Amino acid sequence: MRKLVIILFCVGLAAITNSIFNVFAQEKQSFDDLFDALTPGAQDFSTKLPNGYQLVRVNSVDIQILLLDGSSIQTQQPSIPAKVVEISVVNDFVAAKRQGLKRRSPNNPDDTYMEEDPEVFDYWILDTKTPVAHGPFNEQQFQEKADKLSIGDEINLVDIYEFAP
């Protein structure tokens, strides 16, 4: 009897695992998304930036710059929305390149999953001292605003994972 229970358990576990992999394969999800789903928090991080702001990675798509007060997000304060892919810190300013997001299935109201839009990028500058967020900009507008703020020559955008602890 005990062997039968163990066999049934293993068969059930294999079926569930196979179902999860099939769902991700059918939905054409990346390995990164599958890994995130099966191991929550494994690649998530938060990095301190000037004046209480933090670069926060919640999952492979939700990467933002937010003002945190202890463990709570200050939603009334300026921020840079997801998906931040590159940043540069210059004194009290955080410059960011953001990849646009789009609904995976725009005609399916039940599927609200957001995925990267490989065609869309914009740029932001966050003054963490004031605080005020400038953007979204195209690349030329971004450079013009950076020059007006006297930080244009100092901005060196790097991949956000360079800021991971």
C-alpha positions, -999 to +999 in steps of 0.1 A: +000+000+000+028+024+009+045+018-024+013+025-043+009+058-025+045+068-033+040+059-069+008+078-072+024+108-056+053+107-080+030+103-110+009+133-098+040+154-092+053+146-126+019+155-142+018+188-124+054+197-134+047+187-170+016+209-170+035+239-157+062+234-184+035+229-211+017+261-201+049+281-204+059+265-237+024+272-251+025+308-240+061+311-254+074+324-221+111+328-216+131+307-193+136+338-171+098+340-166+096+303-159+124+306-134+108+336-117+075+317-114+090+286-099+115+304-076+100+336-064+125+362-054+156+343-066+167+372-089+150+401-072+169+429-055+168+464-042+196+489-044+198+522-026+200+554-046+203+590-035+178+606-010+158+574-001+151+562-037+158+526-046+161+506-078+137+477-071+135+445-092+103+426-083+105+403-114+119+402-149+094+429-161+087+450-129+119+470-124+113+505-111+129+534-093+108+542-062+110+563-030+109+539-001+102+550+035+113+520+056+094+491+039+066+511+024+065+527-011+058+564-012+033+564-041+027+601-039+063+608-048+078+609-083+092+576-096+103+560-128+079+532-139+088+497-151+107+484-170+140+503-162+169+486-180+198+511-176+206+538-151+232+564-142+236+582-109+250+617-111+249+635-077+212+638-067+200+628-102+191+593-115+190+590-153+173+560-167+165+541-199+132+524-198+119+496-221+083+500-231+058+473-221+028+460-239+000+435-231+008+400-242-027+394-254-044+429-260-077+413-271-080+390-241-093+409-211-083+380-188-047+381-198-031+412-182+005+399-184+028+427-196+058+419-218+087+439-232+080+458-264+114+455-283+106+485-304+099+510-276+124+527-253+122+560-235+144+580-211+139+597-177+157+619-153+147+618-117+158+647-094+158+629-061+164+660-040+135+681-052+120+654-061+107+656-096+107+632-125+113+644-160+102+622-189+094+602-208+118+615-235+131+603-267+169+601-269+174+636-282+150+652-257+167+633-229+201+647-239+187+682-242+172+680-207+204+665-192+224+694-207+199+719-192+204+702-158+242+704-163+246+666-161+247+657-197+284+651-199+284+629-167+256+605-176+269+570-184+239+546-186+248+510-175+227+478-172+207+477-140+222+444-130+255+462-125+237+477-094+226+444-080+241+436-046 
